[in-house]
Amino acid sequence: MRKFVMLKEREIEGEWPTKQIEDISIRFFNYLQDYIAAGVPAYSKHAIMGPAGKVLSAVEADGFGENVESYVGFIANIHDQTSEHSLSSTGMQELKNGVEGLLQLRRVSSQRMFHRYVRAVDYDVFYRKIKQIRERSEAKKEASKD
């Protein structure tokens, strides 16, 4: 007979940081306004998220520790190689602020909760981009009807 496995009840880790997650999501969404993928347009999640998805993964994996400039440089390099437009100073500032917000969340939360926060930011940015793409598509259809 197997031994019983006893699980400890965990305390809830405070309130969900809705405001911070929304602010970070808006920062990455604003950064993505500079990003237009080179080549044939694709509509997979990875194509829509562009380098913003990579920075989320890098921060989640603790790729460069607490060094904001390293994350921004990493993404700026990817952006320059894969985008039709170069990264503007406004886009770079939005990217930097988004990374700083993520690192701040990581400092004040447990690793388990931080992974949940990153997923929430990921889904929120993706939702905003899909919504924008749909609105542009509908506007184009309406313009072609006239």
C-alpha positions in Angstrom: 0.0 0.0 0.0 1.3 3.5 -0.9 1.9 6.1 1.7 -0.4 9.1 1.9 0.8 12.3 0.5 -0.1 15.3 2.7 -0.4 18.6 1.0 0.0 21.8 2.9 -2.7 24.4 2.5 -1.2 27.6 1.0 -2.2 31.1 2.0 -3.5 33.4 -0.7 -0.6 35.6 -1.7 -2.4 38.9 -1.4 -4.5 40.7 -4.0 -4.2 40.2 -7.7 -2.2 43.2 -9.1 -4.7 44.1 -11.8 -3.6 47.7 -12.2 0.1 46.7 -12.5 -0.7 43.9 -15.0 -2.8 46.2 -17.1 -0.1 48.9 -17.0 2.6 46.5 -18.1 0.3 45.1 -20.9 -0.4 48.6 -22.2 3.4 49.3 -22.3 4.1 46.2 -24.3 1.1 46.9 -26.6 2.3 50.4 -27.2 5.8 49.0 -28.0 4.3 46.7 -30.5 2.9 49.6 -32.5 6.4 50.0 -33.8 6.7 46.4 -34.8 5.6 45.4 -38.3 6.9 41.9 -39.2 8.9 41.8 -42.4 7.7 39.4 -45.1 4.3 37.8 -45.4 1.9 38.7 -42.7 1.1 35.8 -40.3 -1.6 35.5 -37.7 -0.2 32.9 -35.3 0.2 33.9 -31.6 4.0 34.1 -32.0 3.8 36.3 -35.1 1.3 38.7 -33.5 3.2 39.0 -30.2 6.5 39.5 -32.0 9.5 40.4 -29.7 7.1 41.2 -26.8 6.5 37.4 -26.4 10.3 36.8 -26.3 10.9 39.5 -23.6 8.1 37.9 -21.5 9.8 34.5 -21.7 13.2 36.0 -21.0 12.1 37.8 -17.9 10.1 34.8 -16.7 13.2 32.6 -17.1 15.4 35.2 -15.4 17.6 35.4 -18.5 19.4 38.6 -17.6 18.7 38.9 -13.9 17.7 42.4 -12.8 19.4 44.2 -15.7 16.7 46.1 -17.6 19.1 47.4 -20.3 20.1 43.8 -21.2 16.5 42.8 -21.8 15.8 46.0 -23.8 19.0 45.4 -25.9 18.1 41.8 -26.5 14.7 42.8 -27.8 15.9 45.8 -29.8 18.3 43.5 -31.6 15.5 41.0 -32.4 13.3 43.9 -33.4 15.8 45.4 -35.9 16.3 42.0 -37.5 12.7 41.0 -37.9 10.7 44.3 -38.3 10.2 46.5 -41.3 10.6 49.6 -39.2 13.4 50.4 -36.7 12.6 50.8 -33.1 11.7 54.4 -32.2 12.7 56.1 -29.0 9.1 56.0 -27.8 8.9 52.3 -28.5 12.1 51.7 -26.7 10.9 53.7 -23.7 7.6 51.7 -23.6 9.6 48.5 -23.8 11.9 49.6 -21.0 9.0 50.6 -18.7 7.2 47.3 -19.4 10.4 45.3 -18.4 10.8 47.5 -15.3 7.2 46.8 -14.3 7.7 43.0 -14.8 10.9 43.0 -12.7 9.1 45.0 -10.0 6.4 42.3 -9.9 9.0 39.6 -9.7 10.6 41.3 -6.7 7.4 41.4 -4.7 5.9 38.1 -5.5 6.7 34.4 -5.2 8.0 32.5 -8.3 4.7 30.6 -8.6 2.6 33.8 -8.6 5.1 35.6 -10.9 4.5 32.9 -13.6 0.8 33.5 -13.3 1.3 37.3 -13.7 3.5 36.8 -16.8 0.8 34.6 -18.3 -1.8 37.3 -17.6 0.3 40.0 -19.2 0.9 37.6 -22.2 -2.8 37.0 -22.7 -3.7 40.7 -22.2 -1.2 41.9 -24.8 -2.3 39.2 -27.3 -6.0 40.1 -26.7 -5.3 43.8 -27.4 -3.4 43.0 -30.6 -6.1 40.7 -31.9 -8.7 43.3 -31.1 -6.7 45.9 -33.0 -6.2 43.6 -36.0 -9.9 42.8 -36.1 -10.9 46.5 -35.9 -8.6 47.4 -38.7 -9.9 44.5 -40.8 -13.5 45.6 -40.2 -12.6 49.2 -41.0 -11.0 48.1 -44.3 -14.2 46.1 -45.2 -16.4 49.1 -44.5 -14.2 51.3 -46.6 -14.2 48.9 -49.5 -18.1 48.8 -49.4 -18.4 52.5 -50.0 
